[in-house]
Amino acid sequence: MLHELKVWLEGATRVVVLGVGSRIRRDDAVGLAVIDRLKGRVPGFVELFDCETVPESFTGPIRKLAPSHLLIIDAAELGLNPGEARLVNPESILEARFSTHALSLSVLSGYVASETGAKVLLIGVQPEDVQFGVEMTPEVIQAADRLSQSILSLLLEVGV
């Protein structure tokens, strides 16, 4: 996955990273946890957004930034082991079952791509438990840690 993400990031001049999820549905918060771990650590050409459950509300700010790349991170039912992550092309969003945000992520990615020409990619993380609660499961906490470190390393390597 990291090699594909590195290739996808080639030529990046402005990267927007969206964390999507609900902080009160346990592992559904994984995208938000990744954003929390990246705050204050990313290079200046990267903008982070904690979108919670309404990523479509961020189309205006994203469009104004005119990103070359848009990366969305969310929990997704992918049929994997809890905490496993996969890159998902925007065309496959609905098949991947991105929790309750599937339609809005599909619309958002299409809109941003058409308005800005940005390359759009999603990282789906397999949740174990999305019931009401505020603690993520250990496997998904570890996934958020690994994913944030990997993304940070790649962004620092890309540079502008």
C-alpha positions as CSV (number, residue, x, y, z in Angstrom):
1,M,0.0,0.0,0.0
2,L,2.8,2.5,0.9
3,H,4.4,2.1,-2.5
4,E,1.1,2.9,-4.3
5,L,0.5,5.9,-2.0
6,K,4.0,7.2,-2.7
7,V,3.5,6.8,-6.5
8,W,0.1,8.5,-6.2
9,L,1.7,11.5,-4.3
10,E,4.3,12.1,-7.0
11,G,4.0,15.7,-8.3
12,A,2.0,16.8,-5.3
13,T,2.0,20.6,-4.9
14,R,-0.9,21.0,-2.5
15,V,-2.3,18.0,-0.5
16,V,-5.5,18.0,1.4
17,V,-6.1,15.2,3.9
18,L,-9.6,14.6,5.2
19,G,-10.4,12.6,8.3
20,V,-13.9,11.3,8.3
21,G,-15.9,9.5,11.0
22,S,-17.8,9.7,14.2
23,R,-16.0,10.1,17.6
24,I,-18.9,8.4,19.3
25,R,-18.9,5.2,17.2
26,R,-15.6,3.6,18.4
27,D,-13.6,2.5,15.4
28,D,-15.5,4.8,13.0
29,A,-13.2,7.6,14.4
30,V,-10.0,6.2,12.8
31,G,-9.9,8.9,10.1
32,L,-10.2,11.6,12.8
33,A,-7.5,9.9,14.9
34,V,-5.1,10.0,12.0
35,I,-5.7,13.7,11.5
36,D,-5.2,14.3,15.3
37,R,-1.8,12.5,15.0
38,L,-0.7,14.5,12.0
39,K,-1.7,18.0,13.4
40,G,1.3,20.3,13.8
41,R,3.6,17.8,12.1
42,V,2.9,18.1,8.3
43,P,4.8,20.3,5.8
44,G,3.3,23.6,4.8
45,F,1.9,22.3,1.5
46,V,-0.5,20.0,3.4
47,E,-3.9,21.0,4.8
48,L,-5.7,18.8,7.3
49,F,-9.4,18.7,7.9
50,D,-11.3,16.9,10.6
51,C,-14.6,16.5,8.8
52,E,-16.4,14.2,11.3
53,T,-19.6,12.9,9.6
54,V,-20.1,15.8,7.2
55,P,-17.2,15.8,4.7
56,E,-19.5,17.4,2.1
57,S,-19.5,20.6,4.2
58,F,-15.9,21.1,3.4
59,T,-16.2,21.4,-0.4
60,G,-15.8,25.2,-0.3
61,P,-12.6,25.4,1.7
62,I,-11.2,22.5,-0.3
63,R,-12.0,24.1,-3.6
64,K,-10.4,27.4,-2.5
65,L,-7.2,25.5,-1.7
66,A,-7.2,24.0,-5.2
67,P,-5.3,20.9,-4.1
68,S,-3.4,18.7,-6.5
69,H,-4.1,15.7,-4.3
70,L,-7.0,14.9,-2.0
71,L,-6.6,12.0,0.5
72,I,-9.6,10.8,2.5
73,I,-9.3,8.5,5.4
74,D,-12.3,6.7,6.9
75,A,-13.4,3.4,8.4
76,A,-14.7,1.0,5.7
77,E,-16.1,-2.5,5.7
78,L,-13.6,-4.2,3.4
79,G,-13.9,-7.7,4.6
80,L,-10.4,-7.5,6.2
81,N,-9.0,-8.1,9.7
82,P,-9.6,-5.2,12.1
83,G,-7.1,-2.4,11.6
84,E,-6.1,-3.5,8.1
85,A,-6.0,-0.6,5.6
86,R,-6.5,-0.5,1.8
87,L,-6.3,2.2,-0.8
88,V,-9.7,2.6,-2.5
89,N,-10.2,4.4,-5.8
90,P,-13.1,6.9,-5.8
91,E,-15.0,4.8,-8.3
92,S,-15.1,1.9,-5.8
93,I,-16.4,3.9,-2.8
94,L,-19.9,2.5,-2.8
95,E,-18.7,-1.1,-3.1
96,A,-16.3,-0.7,-0.2
97,R,-19.1,0.3,2.2
98,F,-17.6,3.3,3.9
99,S,-19.7,3.4,7.0
100,T,-22.5,6.0,6.7
101,H,-20.5,8.3,4.5
102,A,-20.4,6.4,1.3
103,L,-22.6,8.6,-0.8
104,S,-21.2,11.8,0.5
105,L,-17.6,10.6,-0.1
106,S,-18.5,9.6,-3.6
107,V,-20.1,12.9,-4.4
108,L,-17.3,14.8,-2.6
109,S,-14.5,13.1,-4.5
110,G,-16.2,13.6,-7.8
111,Y,-17.0,17.2,-7.1
112,V,-13.4,18.1,-5.9
113,A,-11.9,16.2,-8.9
114,S,-14.1,18.0,-11.4
115,E,-13.7,21.5,-9.8
116,T,-9.9,21.4,-9.1
117,G,-8.5,18.6,-11.2
118,A,-7.2,17.0,-8.0
119,K,-6.2,13.4,-7.8
120,V,-8.4,11.7,-5.2
121,L,-7.7,8.6,-3.2
122,L,-9.3,7.0,-0.1
123,I,-7.7,5.0,2.6
124,G,-10.2,2.6,4.1
125,V,-9.4,1.1,7.5
126,Q,-11.3,-2.1,8.6
127,P,-13.2,-1.4,11.9
128,E,-13.8,-4.0,14.5
129,D,-16.6,-2.2,16.3
130,V,-18.6,0.8,15.3
131,Q,-21.2,0.6,18.1
132,F,-21.7,3.7,20.3
133,G,-18.6,4.3,22.5
134,V,-15.6,6.6,22.5
135,E,-12.7,4.1,22.7
136,M,-11.3,2.6,19.5
137,T,-10.3,-1.0,19.6
138,P,-6.6,-1.8,20.1
139,E,-6.1,-3.0,16.5
140,V,-7.6,0.2,15.1
141,I,-5.6,2.4,17.4
142,Q,-2.4,0.7,16.2
143,A,-3.6,1.2,12.6
144,A,-4.1,4.9,13.2
145,D,-0.6,5.1,14.6
146,R,1.0,3.2,11.7
147,L,-1.0,5.1,9.1
148,S,-0.3,8.5,10.5
149,Q,3.5,7.7,10.7
150,S,3.5,6.4,7.1
151,I,1.6,9.3,5.7
152,L,3.8,11.8,7.5
153,S,7.0,10.1,6.2
154,L,5.7,10.1,2.7
155,L,4.6,13.8,2.9
156,L,8.0,14.8,4.2
157,E,9.7,12.8,1.5
158,V,7.5,14.4,-1.3
159,G,8.2,18.0,-0.2
160,V,7.6,20.8,-2.6
